């Protein structure tokens, strides 16, 4: 009997703890707060700019140097011999930054963009219905027999296309023509799966066949209102080819799960709470220029959301939880935070890919990955939480373990700036950089400094069309 009572008490305690970490609440309108308005106007000091310049330069050098030949596609990760087209999207957006910062000439940037796009567009074996493979050969742009997987990916294609748009706006000419072809040929309608009209995650050929043979659409769909979905649907809705566009109401049918952590303001949570699920889309979409979205105009009964405010709330809760976990993990602290997918280590010391999870989330579970911090996570959230992110970058840049920098590799000595991850409990860092970690860090830092990538992205016709069809109101309409 005593054991039964103890079991009931423990169950009740765990239920209460879980509720505190992720309490679901009724849908409530999420509007721009005064604190967020202040954060949008954060004033970087000269010292801040110097640090961000150093970090950006390291990121750019990775994107410029770690490429195949002759296609010049950036590697998926430093130790890999394959390219992910998501990383190539960030690579293409890095080129205007490199020119503006004086690290390459405009001709060098234009030629690199043309080489990359030509290697992809002039092949027919690396796409299905105009949506590209997840992984390709970094030297040719075609399929690679030993790649980790052989299937198209709507999110990787979206990251490729989103990244190509700023290059098109910046360089014009042949680059813009290639990007227009990329956008025009993507048949998003072919990937719609199920009665809700959601987009499938991809298409896979049958065993032994290539892109021209039989295959099947994945039954898994993009259905939660979070950062990856926003990029996929914005591009699918804004397609230059009318018959390939997805109904804009689908964006508002994405499932919105409203939750809160302790007494913090509620927000729409992502599937697993990993930090990239809140900042990825902000690399290109400047949600700060819009007010709350308008589901009611599409006949959908859910609360309107200011997605800049929503993501900022999510990052602040993430930061808060990392601070609270400092007693459990030596790596975590007020200025050491950011849990997002990265290269790390197994218990036996071998390399592995870590995918942390943090409540509140739809999945409602925590996976701390030993407290491993990925510097790119706090850096990529800088447009949302500039004060908190700058404090983290300052500390991690100069953090030492046994008298040596643990999180920084000096570009002047052949490094690329921040490591992919570090863990003070393990006393080691992971130097195998990942393209989709380096990329968002570079774009976010440039956006917080100049807004360059945001401006180039939003001046493109595809983006303007999507914004119009989605009826995003300007934020100024909600400013007193």
Buried (B, 14 or more C-beta within 10 A) or exposed (E): EEEEEEEEEEEEEEEEEBEBBBBBEEBBEBEBBEEBEEBBEBEBEEEBEEBBEBBBBBBBBBBBEBBBEEBBBBBBBBEBBBBBBBBBBBBBBBBBBBBBBEBBEBEBBBBBBBBBBBBBBEBEBBBBBBBBBBBBBBBBBBBBEEBEEBBBBBBBBBBBBBBBBBBBBBBEEBBBBBBBBBBBBBBBBBBBBEEEBBBBBBBBBEEEEBBEEEBEBBEEBBBBBBBBBBBBBBBBBBBBBEEBBBBBBBBBBBBBBBBBBEEBBBBBBBBBBBBBBBBBBBBBBBBBBBBBBBBEBBEBEBBBBBBBBBBBBBBBBBBBBBBEBBEEBBBBBBBBBBBBBBBBBEEEEEEBEBBBBBBBBBBBBBBBBBBBBBBBBBBBBBBBBBEBBBBBBBBBBEBEBEEEBBBBBEBEEEBBBBBBBBBBEBEBBBBBBBBBBBBBBBBBBBBBBEBBBBBBBBBBBBBEBBBEBBEBBEBEEEEE
